[in-house]
Every structure is written in structure tokens, then in C-alpha cells.
């Protein structure tokens, strides 16, 4: 009987990890929903003589929401691919998902409620009307952060994974390193993260800071390799280069706002 219980533990752990993947995908999906609805509303609503989507400040907000959504999507899908490859016997994929699962589950689900709140605000008072769909998005957005381990649990799991498997950490940096040389801001952030992990004193109290950093460099690497150039540049400038404020809508001058918003605009059915 003890043997049967022992064999069941890995199955339970793998089930939990798959649910964490589900939470990550759910967070990315909620961001896409909010982005699409905010852009659609701004495309139809006028203020001060022109459509909201043509107002410079609203363009900044919508572009920032779109960047966050695209970063979450590309990271969540990369994680899902790692699960498929791991199931097929790919050892590198297994190592990547060991660290990337709690990293992305933590960060994407943490960002989702803030993203939902900003997307709702784009509607003004209409965002509080139930028929808009935004109140439901706002209410449900914190759930994925709580389900299958809240933020602290995810961060401690990252530390545990790094402590038990140096190979997993090296696989994570190998994945990030696939974009080495493509953007100096990304290279600098990855190097600083390496240095941060070299200091293990009081690391548990710094766990959220470290995991956030890991998520951002991974998202940056994926966007640089697979994303739209305008989105990748704005992400690296604002999330890695520090050239932005702390709220959505504070992207730096020179960002291709209209191009990014147009990329994420909903497509009408034909």
C-alpha cells in the first residue's frame, strides 16, 4: 500500500503542474479578452472631437495593454510547447518547464487583475455595466493567481527548483540566451539576473523580485525572437530598460503606438 501511495505522488505533482499551466494560459487569455474589448470600444467611442483610439494618451494605454497581452501569450504558449515536448521525452523541455511553470504562473496571473482593471477603465462608466462583460473579467481575474498555489508558493517553488536542479536553472538561461545579441537591454537584464542569483543570502525574502525578473527576461527573449519588432522594442524599453512609469499607459516616446494597437485590434467576421 505504501508503494502504491509513493507511485501516486509524481502523478499528483504532474497534475498540479498541468493545472498551473492552465492558470497561466487562463491569465493570458483574460488579457487578450480585455485588450480586444478595450480596443473595440475605443474604436467606436468619440470624445473631444475624435475617436478614443485616435487620442494620443489612449493610444499609449491601449498599446501597453496589447504589449502585456502579447508577452503573456507568447510565454504561455512556449510553456505549453515545453509540456508537449517533455511528454515526448525531450529532457531539455522537462528542465525548462520545471522553472518556467512557477515563474510564469506567478507573473502572468499577478498581472492579469491589473490588466483587467485598466481595460475596464477604458470603457469609463460603461465598464461597470454587466452587459459589457468587463465586470465578470474583473471579478474572475484574481482567481488564477490563487488557484494551485498563490504567489508566495510559486516563488518558493522556483527557489526549490533551482536548489534541487542546477540543470533546470541553466536550461532557463539557455532559453533566454537564444535571443542573445538581439537587444542590449535584454542582454543587460539577463546578466543582472545572473548576478542577483549569485547572492544567496536572504534569497527567500527576495524571491518575488527574482521571479518577476525571471519572467520579464523570458518574455523579452521570446518577444525578440518571435514577436512583432515594435512590440518587442517597446517591451524591452519599458519592462527591461526602465523607460516607463509604473502604471499602464506610460510607454516611452517613440513607441509605435498605432502599429501595436492595430496589430491587436479585433478582426470583424466576413
LUMROLUM-871837 format. One line per 10 residues: number of its first residue (from 0); for each residue x, y, z of C-alpha. Coordinates in steps of 0.05 Angstrom, whole numbers. Layout:
BEGIN
NUM) X,Y,Z | ...
END
This chain:
BEGIN
0) 0,0,0 | 57,47,17 | 88,32,-51 | 23,50,-86 | 20,116,-49 | 91,131,-67 | 78,119,-141 | 18,165,-138 | 58,226,-113 | 92,241,-180
10) 25,235,-215 | -6,285,-166 | 53,333,-176 | 47,329,-251 | -28,342,-246 | -15,404,-204 | 36,428,-255 | -13,419,-312 | -64,459,-272 | -12,514,-263
20) -3,514,-338 | -79,521,-345 | -76,581,-298 | -21,613,-339 | -60,603,-403 | -122,629,-369 | -87,692,-347 | -60,703,-418 | -130,691,-446 | -162,741,-399
30) -111,794,-421 | -128,781,-493 | -202,788,-478 | -192,854,-442 | -145,882,-495 | -192,864,-552 | -253,893,-518 | -217,957,-498 | -192,969,-569 | -261,955,-598
40) -294,1003,-550 | -242,1057,-565 | -253,1047,-639 | -327,1064,-632 | -328,1117,-577 | -314,1190,-591 | -291,1245,-544 | -264,1315,-555 | -279,1312,-629 | -247,1246,-649
50) -248,1172,-633 | -215,1149,-569 | -168,1104,-607 | -140,1166,-642 | -127,1203,-577 | -51,1200,-561 | -58,1183,-488 | -109,1129,-501 | -63,1100,-554 | -9,1094,-502
60) -56,1057,-455 | -82,1010,-508 | -12,996,-535 | 12,980,-465 | -46,932,-453 | -30,899,-520 | 43,891,-503 | 27,858,-437 | -23,812,-472 | 26,792,-526
70) 82,779,-476 | 35,735,-435 | 11,698,-496 | 79,682,-526 | 105,659,-458 | 44,616,-442 | 47,582,-510 | 122,570,-503 | 108,537,-436 | 52,494,-467
80) 101,472,-521 | 151,451,-468 | 97,407,-437 | 84,373,-503 | 158,363,-517 | 170,338,-446 | 115,286,-454 | 150,263,-517 | 215,251,-478 | 252,317,-490
90) 297,326,-429 | 312,399,-444 | 238,415,-447 | 228,380,-380 | 282,423,-349 | 254,487,-379 | 183,474,-354 | 208,458,-284 | 228,530,-272 | 185,566,-324
100) 119,538,-297 | 121,572,-229 | 156,633,-258 | 102,646,-310 | 44,623,-266 | 66,674,-215 | 77,733,-261 | 22,726,-313 | -32,713,-262 | -7,771,-219
110) -11,819,-279 | -80,796,-301 | -121,834,-248 | -83,899,-261 | -92,889,-335 | -167,876,-326 | -175,938,-284 | -141,982,-336 | -180,951,-393 | -245,963,-355
120) -225,1036,-344 | -220,1046,-419 | -296,1039,-421 | -309,1092,-368 | -374,1081,-331 | -397,1032,-385 | -344,984,-359 | -385,973,-296 | -446,953,-335 | -453,877,-331
130) -472,871,-404 | -403,897,-425 | -370,834,-399 | -317,873,-363 | -343,866,-292 | -341,790,-299 | -270,794,-326 | -250,838,-268 | -282,792,-216 | -251,729,-244
140) -182,757,-258 | -152,743,-188 | -174,670,-187 | -116,641,-228 | -66,674,-182 | -96,639,-122 | -112,571,-153 | -59,515,-146 | -13,557,-103 | -13,632,-91
150) 44,679,-107 | 89,661,-49 | 80,587,-62 | 102,596,-135 | 163,637,-116 | 185,588,-64 | 176,532,-115 | 223,569,-162 | 275,572,-107 | 265,499,-92
160) 272,480,-165 | 337,520,-172 | 365,489,-108 | 349,418,-129 | 367,422,-202 | 422,468,-226 | 408,439,-295 | 338,469,-294 | 366,538,-280 | 417,530,-335
170) 362,508,-383 | 323,570,-365 | 382,615,-381 | 396,575,-445 | 325,590,-467 | 334,664,-451 | 402,662,-485 | 371,642,-551 | 360,717,-562 | 430,738,-540
180) 457,796,-580 | 389,816,-609 | 374,871,-557 | 425,902,-510 | 371,917,-457 | 353,843,-455 | 425,822,-451 | 438,870,-394 | 376,848,-355 | 395,774,-363
190) 466,789,-338 | 439,828,-278 | 393,770,-262 | 452,722,-263 | 488,768,-215 | 428,772,-170 | 424,697,-166 | 497,694,-146 | 479,724,-78 | 440,671,-40
200) 439,709,26 | 367,723,48 | 344,699,-20 | 276,677,5 | 257,749,22 | 278,769,-48 | 240,713,-82 | 185,755,-113 | 235,805,-140 | 276,749,-171
210) 217,711,-201 | 189,775,-231 | 256,789,-262 | 260,718,-290 | 191,725,-321 | 208,791,-354 | 274,767,-385 | 239,704,-410 | 182,744,-441 | 232,792,-471
220) 272,736,-502 | 210,705,-533 | 184,771,-560 | 252,789,-590 | 254,721,-625 | 181,711,-644 | 142,775,-633 | 128,837,-673 | 190,882,-674 | 151,943,-649
230) 122,903,-592 | 190,873,-574 | 224,941,-575 | 171,973,-531 | 172,914,-483 | 247,917,-474 | 246,993,-467 | 191,994,-414 | 198,928,-377 | 273,916,-382
240) 303,984,-397 | 262,1020,-344 | 239,1074,-392 | 167,1076,-368 | 124,1091,-307 | 91,1041,-262 | 20,1044,-290 | -5,1021,-357 | -3,1076,-408 | 66,1103,-391
250) 105,1075,-450 | 163,1120,-472 | 162,1169,-530 | 179,1137,-597 | 137,1076,-585 | 98,1054,-647 | 31,1062,-611 | -15,1059,-672 | 21,1000,-702 | 18,960,-638
260) -56,976,-627 | -74,958,-699 | -38,891,-691 | -83,874,-632 | -148,902,-659 | -205,850,-665 | -219,827,-735 | -290,832,-759 | -321,768,-786 | -332,766,-861
END
